[in-house]
C-alpha cells in the first residue's frame, strides 16, 4: 500500500509507522480507544526513557511532595478550626 492509497484516518492509523503518537481519548486517537482516566501526567509525554533507578527516585520524590502537601493542608485545616472556635467564643461572649 502506498501513502497516496490511504483515503481515511482509520486506514492511516492502521499503519503503525505513520500513526501519530497520541494518548487514548484525545482528538485523533484511534476509534475504540479507552479515554484517559484521571489528571494528565506532570511529566512530558515524549520524555526519553529513564533507567529504573531514576524513575524510582522520581516516584519517591513525588510521593514525598504529595505527603508534604497533605500535611500542609491538614495544618491549615487545624488552624482554621482553631480560629473558628475562637470566633465562636467571641460571638457567645457578645450575646
HUHU-V594948 format. One record per pair of residues at least 24 apart in sequence whose C-alpha atoms are under 10 Angstrom apart, sorted by sequence separation. I is the first residue (numbers start at 1). J is the second residue. D is the distance in Angstrom with one decimal. If there is no record, write none. Layout:
i=[I;I]
j=[J;J]
d=[D;D]
This chain:
i=[21;21]
j=[45;46]
d=[9.5;9.1]
